[in-house]
Amino acid sequence: MLEVEKALNKFAKGVVRTSESNLIRQGKRASGSLYNSLDHALEVFPNSFSLSFEMNKYTTLKPPVKGLKEWSYLKGLNPFAVRESIFKKGIKPSLFFTKAFEHHFSKLPKELEEAFALDIESFIEFTTRK
């Protein structure tokens, strides 16, 4: 399953890299907190894989002023006013991750199919060498 693992790692790294690029292109990297939190985790088990993506979490509570201070000051805004505005109006989703995931996912089936075929081929060669 080495080739399948490589294909999934390539997919995950591509999603993270494109997500980071989307944040930069959309001007959403003020403090760098979200950008720096993007990552993935791939776990390999005997009969399966587990792939997850990680980033800072956002809640439906009033955001803490502490987390808004740096960004607000960089933008010349009052962090308390920004907190109230976010709580009342929300923020427009940028889809920085969704677009990256969908782009790379559309390529994944063919890459996985080829990787799986290579793994099967290697397994057959290994078992028939005797």
Secondary structure, 3 states (H helix, E strand, C coil): CHHHHHHHHHHHHHHHHHHHHHHHHCCCCCCCHHHHHCEEEEEECCCCEEEEEECCCCCCCCCCHHHHHHHHHHHCCCHHHHHHHHHHHCCCCCCHHHHHHHHHHCCHHHHHHHHHHHHHHHHHHHHCCC
